[in-house]
Amino acid sequence: MTSRCHLGRPPVPIERDPQRFEVACWWAFTEMGLGKFDAARRALLAVRGGAITLEDVEGVLIRASATIPLPPFDPDDPDKSLRRLSAKAQRAKPSPWLTTSAGFVQGLITFIAGNNITGVCVAYDGLIKLGWGPVILGLADRIETALRSNLPPAEIEKLSPAVRRLLADLRSKPKK
């Protein structure tokens, strides 16, 4: 038997890959039903995103936007970075770090949406133990900066009819 010589660089374990956090987020987001490119956009936003800005609509509704630093735009291939991240995430071999990280990210989102504080704390602690501390602090810093900014209120007439009805219902309820 002859052993085959492998050309190229040996694969890097996901735990040492510079994009490991983006890949774990991509796995979590696709498991939650997002498409490959949407999951890649959100993974980049969560992990490497630039400044986040928020507009508060009378203290009730919040619209968010963020800039994501991506490689220079290529008019011949506008989604190159998203496609590369998606391909890398699809090729990633399941490992305990990757599957556990993706599970904690998915759990964190689910617990936040359900206002389950205990679940949020468990997911947060699990992510910290897996090395997510700098990623979480970076995201928190960007959100904190956005909350301190002085932005004009959103234009209510540009909101969808359903959001305007919700806002009207909230205004008509007596305050406790």
C-alpha positions in Angstrom: 0.0 0.0 0.0 1.2 3.4 -0.9 0.3 6.4 1.3 -0.9 9.4 -0.6 0.9 12.6 -0.1 -1.4 15.4 0.9 -0.6 18.7 -0.8 -1.2 22.0 0.8 -1.5 23.1 4.3 -3.1 20.7 6.8 -6.5 21.8 8.0 -6.6 24.0 11.1 -8.9 22.8 13.9 -11.9 25.0 14.2 -10.8 25.9 17.8 -7.8 27.7 16.3 -9.4 29.2 13.2 -9.5 33.0 13.3 -13.2 32.8 12.0 -14.3 30.2 14.6 -16.8 32.6 16.2 -18.4 33.6 12.9 -18.6 29.9 11.9 -20.3 29.0 15.2 -22.8 31.9 14.8 -23.4 30.8 11.2 -24.2 27.2 12.4 -26.6 28.6 15.1 -28.4 30.9 12.7 -28.8 28.4 9.9 -30.2 25.9 12.5 -32.7 28.6 13.4 -33.9 28.7 9.8 -31.9 31.5 8.3 -30.5 31.2 4.8 -26.8 30.8 4.2 -26.1 34.5 3.2 -28.5 35.9 5.8 -26.7 33.8 8.5 -23.3 34.9 7.2 -24.4 38.6 7.3 -25.7 38.2 10.9 -22.6 36.3 12.0 -20.4 39.0 10.7 -22.5 41.6 12.4 -22.4 39.9 15.7 -18.7 39.1 15.7 -16.9 41.7 13.6 -19.6 44.3 12.9 -18.8 48.0 13.0 -20.7 50.7 14.7 -24.3 50.0 15.6 -26.8 52.8 15.6 -30.2 52.7 17.2 -33.2 54.9 16.9 -35.7 54.9 19.7 -39.3 55.4 18.7 -40.9 57.1 21.7 -39.2 54.7 24.1 -41.1 51.7 22.8 -40.0 50.5 19.4 -36.3 50.3 18.4 -34.9 50.0 14.8 -31.3 49.0 14.6 -28.8 49.2 11.8 -25.1 48.4 11.7 -22.2 48.7 9.3 -20.2 45.5 8.8 -16.6 45.9 7.7 -16.1 43.6 4.8 -13.4 43.3 2.2 -13.5 45.9 -0.6 -16.5 45.6 -2.8 -16.0 43.6 -6.0 -18.6 44.6 -8.6 -18.0 41.2 -10.4 -18.7 39.3 -7.1 -20.6 41.4 -4.6 -21.3 38.6 -2.1 -17.8 37.1 -2.1 -17.1 37.4 1.6 -20.6 36.0 2.5 -20.1 33.1 0.2 -16.6 32.4 1.6 -17.9 32.4 5.2 -20.8 30.2 4.2 -18.5 27.7 2.4 -16.1 27.6 5.3 -18.9 27.0 7.8 -20.4 24.3 5.6 -17.0 22.6 5.4 -16.2 22.8 9.1 -16.1 19.5 10.8 -18.3 19.2 13.9 -16.2 19.4 17.0 -17.2 19.7 20.7 -16.3 23.4 20.7 -18.2 24.2 17.5 -21.4 22.3 18.3 -21.4 23.6 21.9 -20.8 27.2 20.9 -23.5 27.1 18.2 -25.9 25.6 20.7 -25.2 28.2 23.3 -25.6 31.0 20.7 -28.9 29.6 19.6 -30.0 29.1 23.2 -29.0 32.7 24.1 -31.1 34.1 21.3 -34.1 31.9 22.3 -33.7 32.7 26.0 -33.5 36.5 25.3 -36.6 36.3 23.1 -38.5 34.4 25.8 -37.3 36.7 28.6 -35.8 33.6 30.4 -33.1 35.3 32.5 -31.8 32.0 34.0 -31.4 30.6 30.5 -29.6 33.7 29.4 -27.2 33.5 32.3 -26.5 29.8 31.6 -25.8 30.4 27.9 -23.7 33.5 28.6 -21.6 31.5 31.2 -21.2 28.7 28.7 -20.0 31.0 26.0 -17.5 32.7 28.4 -16.0 29.3 29.3 -15.6 28.6 25.5 -13.6 31.8 25.0 -16.3 34.1 23.7 -15.6 36.9 26.2 -13.9 39.3 23.8 -16.6 38.8 21.2 -19.4 39.4 23.7 -17.6 42.5 25.1 -17.1 43.9 21.6 -20.7 43.5 20.8 -21.8 45.0 24.1 -19.4 48.0 23.6 -20.9 48.7 20.2 -24.4 48.5 21.6 -23.5 50.7 24.5 -22.0 53.3 22.2 -25.2 53.3 20.1 -27.3 53.8 23.2 -25.2 56.9 24.2 -25.5 58.5 20.8 -28.0 61.3 20.3 -30.1 60.3 17.4 -33.2 61.9 16.1 -36.4 59.9 16.5 -37.5 57.6 13.7 -40.1 58.9 11.3 -43.3 57.2 12.4 -45.0 57.5 9.0 -42.3 55.3 7.5 -43.1 52.5 9.9 -45.3 49.6 8.6 -49.1 49.8 9.4 -48.8 46.9 11.9 -46.0 48.7 13.8 -48.0 52.0 13.9 -51.1 50.1 15.3 -48.8 48.5 17.9 -47.5 51.9 18.9 -51.0 53.3 19.0 -52.1 50.5 21.3 -49.1 51.0 23.6 -49.9 54.7 23.8 -53.5 54.2 24.7 -52.8 51.8 27.6 -52.7 53.5 31.0 -49.3 53.6 32.6 -48.8 51.7 35.8 
